[in-house]
Amino acid sequence: MATREEISESIKDILVEEFDCERSELKDDVNLFTQLDLDSIDAVDLVVRLQQKTNKRVNPEDFKKIRTFGEVVDVVEKLLNEGK
């Protein structure tokens, strides 16, 4: 089972590599849309990348309410811990 820190680092890797985000900006309270300038298409791309990385189906409904980096980490952590 991955720790929250490992999950966070993995998501940071995706955001840095795929969306040109600065790793130093990726704190739990940073807003994906207003501070990182991601848009709805980026959010869909992020869901796809998370599915590839976790080999789990990410429910798009879970992402509709997400606004911050920390919330992304929370959803992925919950997803990875389901069924354990």
N, CA and C atoms as an extended XYZ file, in Angstrom:
252
Properties=species:S:1:pos:R:3:atomname:S:1:resname:S:1:resid:I:1 pbc="F F F"
N         0.844       -1.177        0.000 N   MET     1
C         0.000        0.000        0.000 CA  MET     1
C         0.893        1.245        0.000 C   MET     1
N         0.609        2.146       -0.894 N   ALA     2
C         1.393        3.378       -1.014 CA  ALA     2
C         1.015        4.357        0.096 C   ALA     2
N         2.001        5.077        0.564 N   THR     3
C         1.741        6.113        1.561 CA  THR     3
C         1.190        7.355        0.866 C   THR     3
N         0.624        8.248        1.647 N   ARG     4
C         0.100        9.495        1.075 CA  ARG     4
C         1.225       10.271        0.397 C   ARG     4
N         2.405       10.266        0.995 N   GLU     5
C         3.552       10.977        0.423 CA  GLU     5
C         3.960       10.374       -0.924 C   GLU     5
N         3.954        9.049       -1.025 N   GLU     6
C         4.290        8.388       -2.293 CA  GLU     6
C         3.261        8.716       -3.369 C   GLU     6
N         2.001        8.716       -2.984 N   ILE     7
C         0.931        9.070       -3.921 CA  ILE     7
C         1.099       10.512       -4.373 C   ILE     7
N         1.370       11.398       -3.438 N   SER     8
C         1.571       12.809       -3.746 CA  SER     8
C         2.722       12.995       -4.733 C   SER     8
N         3.837       12.335       -4.487 N   GLU     9
C         5.000       12.458       -5.376 CA  GLU     9
C         4.692       11.921       -6.770 C   GLU     9
N         3.942       10.851       -6.840 N   SER    10
C         3.570       10.266       -8.126 CA  SER    10
C         2.682       11.220       -8.931 C   SER    10
N         1.742       11.860       -8.255 N   ILE    11
C         0.866       12.826       -8.928 CA  ILE    11
C         1.667       14.062       -9.331 C   ILE    11
N         2.584       14.474       -8.488 N   LYS    12
C         3.461       15.595       -8.848 CA  LYS    12
C         4.236       15.277      -10.121 C   LYS    12
N         4.744       14.041      -10.226 N   ASP    13
C         5.468       13.636      -11.433 CA  ASP    13
C         4.605       13.831      -12.675 C   ASP    13
N         3.352       13.419      -12.597 N   ILE    14
C         2.434       13.567      -13.735 CA  ILE    14
C         2.236       15.043      -14.068 C   ILE    14
N         1.972       15.856      -13.064 N   LEU    15
C         1.707       17.277      -13.307 CA  LEU    15
C         2.934       18.002      -13.860 C   LEU    15
N         4.106       17.624      -13.406 N   VAL    16
C         5.338       18.247      -13.907 CA  VAL    16
C         5.602       17.807      -15.344 C   VAL    16
N         5.507       16.501      -15.600 N   GLU    17
C         5.835       15.963      -16.922 CA  GLU    17
C         4.799       16.310      -17.985 C   GLU    17
N         3.536       16.196      -17.630 N   GLU    18
C         2.468       16.336      -18.622 CA  GLU    18
C         1.910       17.750      -18.746 C   GLU    18
N         1.963       18.511      -17.667 N   PHE    19
C         1.291       19.808      -17.660 CA  PHE    19
C         2.236       20.970      -17.371 C   PHE    19
N         3.529       20.696      -17.374 N   ASP    20
C         4.555       21.730      -17.171 CA  ASP    20
C         4.366       22.532      -15.888 C   ASP    20
N         3.869       21.896      -14.853 N   CYS    21
C         3.739       22.557      -13.556 CA  CYS    21
C         5.098       22.575      -12.864 C   CYS    21
N         5.278       23.552      -12.012 N   GLU    22
C         6.495       23.630      -11.206 CA  GLU    22
C         6.295       22.787       -9.946 C   GLU    22
N         7.183       21.838       -9.709 N   ARG    23
C         7.058       20.954       -8.548 CA  ARG    23
C         6.935       21.754       -7.246 C   ARG    23
N         7.659       22.865       -7.156 N   SER    24
C         7.643       23.668       -5.926 CA  SER    24
C         6.272       24.294       -5.656 C   SER    24
N         5.430       24.419       -6.683 N   GLU    25
C         4.092       24.995       -6.518 CA  GLU    25
C         3.068       23.965       -6.048 C   GLU    25
N         3.405       22.701       -6.115 N   LEU    26
C         2.432       21.642       -5.871 CA  LEU    26
C         2.305       21.322       -4.385 C   LEU    26
N         1.534       22.151       -3.724 N   LYS    27
C         1.210       21.995       -2.302 CA  LYS    27
C        -0.257       21.576       -2.195 C   LYS    27
N        -0.632       20.990       -1.069 N   ASP    28
C        -1.994       20.481       -0.908 CA  ASP    28
C        -3.080       21.521       -1.168 C   ASP    28
N        -2.825       22.780       -0.823 N   ASP    29
C        -3.876       23.792       -0.946 CA  ASP    29
C        -3.863       24.558       -2.267 C   ASP    29
N        -2.961       24.216       -3.186 N   VAL    30
C        -2.905       24.947       -4.453 CA  VAL    30
C        -4.100       24.541       -5.324 C   VAL    30
N        -4.756       25.549       -5.904 N   ASN    31
C        -5.914       25.310       -6.760 CA  ASN    31
C        -5.447       24.932       -8.162 C   ASN    31
N        -5.942       23.808       -8.649 N   LEU    32
C        -5.524       23.301       -9.959 CA  LEU    32
C        -5.897       24.251      -11.089 C   LEU    32
N        -7.025       24.906      -10.951 N   PHE    33
C        -7.551       25.697      -12.055 CA  PHE    33
C        -7.137       27.162      -11.994 C   PHE    33
N        -7.206       27.762      -10.821 N   THR    34
C        -6.875       29.187      -10.746 CA  THR    34
C        -5.390       29.443      -10.556 C   THR    34
N        -4.695       28.534       -9.877 N   GLN    35
C        -3.274       28.768       -9.623 CA  GLN    35
C        -2.354       28.014      -10.585 C   GLN    35
N        -2.788       26.843      -11.040 N   LEU    36
C        -1.949       26.068      -11.966 CA  LEU    36
C        -2.409       26.204      -13.413 C   LEU    36
N        -3.502       26.921      -13.618 N   ASP    37
C        -4.041       27.183      -14.956 CA  ASP    37
C        -4.419       25.921      -15.727 C   ASP    37
N        -4.839       24.882      -15.022 N   LEU    38
C        -5.365       23.706      -15.710 CA  LEU    38
C        -6.799       24.014      -16.121 C   LEU    38
N        -7.247       23.376      -17.187 N   ASP    39
C        -8.628       23.552      -17.620 CA  ASP    39
C        -9.333       22.196      -17.599 C   ASP    39
N       -10.576       22.159      -18.064 N   SER    40
C       -11.352       20.922      -17.985 CA  SER    40
C       -10.746       19.808      -18.836 C   SER    40
N       -10.145       20.160      -19.954 N   ILE    41
C        -9.489       19.143      -20.801 CA  ILE    41
C        -8.280       18.580      -20.059 C   ILE    41
N        -7.533       19.444      -19.386 N   ASP    42
C        -6.396       18.980      -18.585 CA  ASP    42
C        -6.871       18.035      -17.482 C   ASP    42
N        -8.014       18.345      -16.886 N   ALA    43
C        -8.550       17.497      -15.821 CA  ALA    43
C        -8.863       16.100      -16.353 C   ALA    43
N        -9.439       16.035      -17.550 N   VAL    44
C        -9.718       14.735      -18.173 CA  VAL    44
C        -8.412       13.999      -18.447 C   VAL    44
N        -7.429       14.704      -18.974 N   ASP    45
C        -6.119       14.094      -19.228 CA  ASP    45
C        -5.493       13.583      -17.933 C   ASP    45
N        -5.649       14.325      -16.857 N   LEU    46
C        -5.110       13.906      -15.568 CA  LEU    46
C        -5.787       12.615      -15.101 C   LEU    46
N        -7.096       12.530      -15.255 N   VAL    47
C        -7.825       11.313      -14.883 CA  VAL    47
C        -7.297       10.121      -15.679 C   VAL    47
N        -7.102       10.307      -16.978 N   VAL    48
C        -6.578        9.227      -17.831 CA  VAL    48
C        -5.205        8.789      -17.345 C   VAL    48
N        -4.340        9.747      -17.068 N   ARG    49
C        -2.986        9.418      -16.589 CA  ARG    49
C        -3.026        8.705      -15.238 C   ARG    49
N        -3.922        9.121      -14.369 N   LEU    50
C        -4.045        8.460      -13.067 CA  LEU    50
C        -4.535        7.026      -13.226 C   LEU    50
N        -5.445        6.807      -14.158 N   GLN    51
C        -5.919        5.448      -14.428 CA  GLN    51
C        -4.780        4.578      -14.935 C   GLN    51
N        -3.960        5.122      -15.822 N   GLN    52
C        -2.823        4.370      -16.339 CA  GLN    52
C        -1.832        4.045      -15.226 C   GLN    52
N        -1.591        5.001      -14.369 N   LYS    53
C        -0.582        4.842      -13.312 CA  LYS    53
C        -1.048        3.879      -12.217 C   LYS    53
N        -2.334        3.905      -11.902 N   THR    54
C        -2.848        3.096      -10.795 CA  THR    54
C        -3.456        1.768      -11.240 C   THR    54
N        -3.710        1.636      -12.533 N   ASN    55
C        -4.423        0.459      -13.050 CA  ASN    55
C        -5.790        0.294      -12.395 C   ASN    55
N        -6.371        1.410      -12.012 N   LYS    56
C        -7.708        1.431      -11.412 CA  LYS    56
C        -8.571        2.385      -12.219 C   LYS    56
N        -9.872        2.108      -12.227 N   ARG    57
C       -10.792        3.013      -12.900 CA  ARG    57
C       -11.078        4.193      -11.977 C   ARG    57
N       -10.819        5.374      -12.490 N   VAL    58
C       -11.096        6.595      -11.741 CA  VAL    58
C       -12.483        7.076      -12.144 C   VAL    58
N       -13.351        7.250      -11.173 N   ASN    59
C       -14.698        7.725      -11.441 CA  ASN    59
C       -14.652        9.230      -11.711 C   ASN    59
N       -15.022        9.652      -12.932 N   PRO    60
C       -14.994       11.087      -13.242 CA  PRO    60
C       -15.836       11.924      -12.278 C   PRO    60
N       -16.890       11.328      -11.719 N   GLU    61
C       -17.731       12.050      -10.757 CA  GLU    61
C       -16.921       12.477       -9.532 C   GLU    61
N       -15.949       11.640       -9.152 N   ASP    62
C       -15.106       11.974       -8.003 CA  ASP    62
C       -14.271       13.221       -8.266 C   ASP    62
N       -14.019       13.492       -9.538 N   PHE    63
C       -13.159       14.617       -9.885 CA  PHE    63
C       -13.928       15.910      -10.136 C   PHE    63
N       -15.236       15.844      -10.241 N   LYS    64
C       -16.015       17.053      -10.522 CA  LYS    64
C       -15.901       18.088       -9.410 C   LYS    64
N       -15.745       17.623       -8.170 N   LYS    65
C       -15.701       18.536       -7.021 CA  LYS    65
C       -14.284       18.943       -6.649 C   LYS    65
N       -13.318       18.308       -7.243 N   ILE    66
C       -11.921       18.549       -6.869 CA  ILE    66
C       -11.444       19.897       -7.393 C   ILE    66
N       -10.796       20.631       -6.512 N   ARG    67
C       -10.239       21.929       -6.889 CA  ARG    67
C        -8.759       22.042       -6.538 C   ARG    67
N        -8.308       21.296       -5.531 N   THR    68
C        -6.926       21.456       -5.075 CA  THR    68
C        -6.096       20.196       -5.309 C   THR    68
N        -4.797       20.388       -5.288 N   PHE    69
C        -3.870       19.272       -5.423 CA  PHE    69
C        -4.094       18.249       -4.310 C   PHE    69
N        -4.282       18.718       -3.100 N   GLY    70
C        -4.505       17.821       -1.967 CA  GLY    70
C        -5.741       16.956       -2.139 C   GLY    70
N        -6.781       17.511       -2.747 N   GLU    71
C        -7.997       16.735       -2.996 CA  GLU    71
C        -7.740       15.631       -4.017 C   GLU    71
N        -6.889       15.885       -5.003 N   VAL    72
C        -6.516       14.844       -5.964 CA  VAL    72
C        -5.819       13.705       -5.223 C   VAL    72
N        -4.886       14.059       -4.364 N   VAL    73
C        -4.160       13.045       -3.587 CA  VAL    73
C        -5.143       12.239       -2.736 C   VAL    73
N        -6.095       12.911       -2.106 N   ASP    74
C        -7.083       12.224       -1.266 CA  ASP    74
C        -7.891       11.206       -2.067 C   ASP    74
N        -8.357       11.599       -3.256 N   VAL    75
C        -9.167       10.709       -4.087 CA  VAL    75
C        -8.349        9.500       -4.536 C   VAL    75
N        -7.112        9.727       -4.946 N   VAL    76
C        -6.268        8.619       -5.397 CA  VAL    76
C        -5.940        7.695       -4.222 C   VAL    76
N        -5.665        8.264       -3.065 N   GLU    77
C        -5.381        7.444       -1.880 CA  GLU    77
C        -6.587        6.568       -1.545 C   GLU    77
N        -7.771        7.142       -1.578 N   LYS    78
C        -8.997        6.383       -1.314 CA  LYS    78
C        -9.169        5.275       -2.349 C   LYS    78
N        -8.939        5.599       -3.610 N   LEU    79
C        -9.074        4.630       -4.693 CA  LEU    79
C        -8.128        3.445       -4.494 C   LEU    79
N        -6.891        3.736       -4.149 N   LEU    80
C        -5.896        2.681       -3.968 CA  LEU    80
C        -6.172        1.824       -2.737 C   LEU    80
N        -6.860        2.381       -1.758 N   ASN    81
C        -7.144        1.641       -0.526 CA  ASN    81
C        -8.474        0.903       -0.555 C   ASN    81
N        -9.272        1.101       -1.616 N   GLU    82
C       -10.553        0.406       -1.724 CA  GLU    82
C       -10.311       -1.091       -1.847 C   GLU    82
N       -11.120       -1.843       -1.160 N   GLY    83
C       -11.029       -3.292       -1.249 CA  GLY    83
C        -9.894       -3.898       -0.451 C   GLY    83
N        -9.269       -3.114        0.403 N   LYS    84
C        -8.158       -3.650        1.215 CA  LYS    84
C        -8.651       -4.011        2.587 C   LYS    84
